[in-house]
Amino acid sequence: MTPSKPDRFPYLSALRGLAALWVVMAHVALMPNPRFVLPWWPQTLAQSGVMGVNLFFLVSAFSLCLTMPKHDSEQRPYLGFMLRRFFRIAPLFYALISLACLSHWFNPAGLPYNFKTILANLTFVFNFTPGLGFQSSVLFAGWTIGVEMAFYLVFPFIYARTKSVTLAIRALIVALVVAAVFRSVIGNLVAEPGIYIPKSIFHLAPMFMFGIIAFYVVQIAGEWKHRRAIGTALLAFVPLQFYVIVTGMVPFGPAIYWQGPMFFCLLVGLYLFPIKPLVNRATRWLGDISYSVYLMHGPIIAALFPLFRQLRHSGLSEIQAYAVALAIALLCIIPVATLTFYAWENWINNWGKGFASRCAGRRWIEAPDAKGIKMSEPVSA
């Protein structure tokens, strides 16, 4: 379970791993028909697994802020950025779309595969198009990829205008206003706004902004005194925020946006105090393969439905049956995700980085030579 290279930001990898695990927990509980009926606390935790997606979005924005300075040395930084993001996301996504066209095992939800839906997914415009197979994607849980790719299009411009905590907060306010306007008018434009809104980039953009705010807070948090105590306080605040959200006690506004402060506290808290139960070798490794886990888990869970039914009729209590089902699902998902990560996702992503660098080019500056004559030389990355 050793990563291929040293992990400079272990708390980020751990959060990706925890987010992926949370999504799997939710789908093991909620996908079977009938669903697992659990006691209140595990049921609440499982049903809230969609929050894992929002955690992904927040961590994604934070990670993008970390990598953007690398593009300063490129002649075409926007091209370099988009190509790197394309090769990070598209190869595995495209491979699974191809497999789903050939086998219904990769399409457990029976999503419609036709020329229009596949074209929309291949071009990553499907988040803007209502309808099954479009905004929802032709892959199970693939709708989040449409959100991510839409955010990538505008992220370099947002980053260029959010160079401090204050500016990032202003960007959050703008995103919240845009989201409110979007929710107020979209009902006149689509037939089922209640389905379309929760998966739209316009509705979810504020979650990314919280990640950018967290990035700039972390830049100054290294100078804080009593870092461990502050980190402990932030982490202790997370369960309270979670309880307020799941019980519907948020003071105002959509409850989803209160997840932003909760995950902000979690991210910054783990930066200041990376507690072992959350940041460890296992969660970091799971974070490395989290994208493969996310795209592969749906078909695998669906294939396990007959086994889940046997567990529920085996004399185990419902919570015991769910625990065993979750363990079996993870024992199947993790090896498959590890294989897809190392056999496809990781190596083609590394190749794509080199290709992106060649396409983006290196920026040249004028530098004097030993005789005082100006000569061009590349900016080192």
PyMOL commands that set and color helices and strands:
alter all, ss='L'
color gray80, all
select helices_A, chain A and resi 10-30+40-73+77-102+104-106+115-122+126-128+143-160+165-188+193-199+201-221+227-246+255-272+281-288+290-303+305-312+318-360
alter helices_A, ss='H'
color red, helices_A
select strands_A, chain A and resi 364-368+374-378
alter strands_A, ss='S'
color yellow, strands_A
deselect
rebuild
show_as cartoon
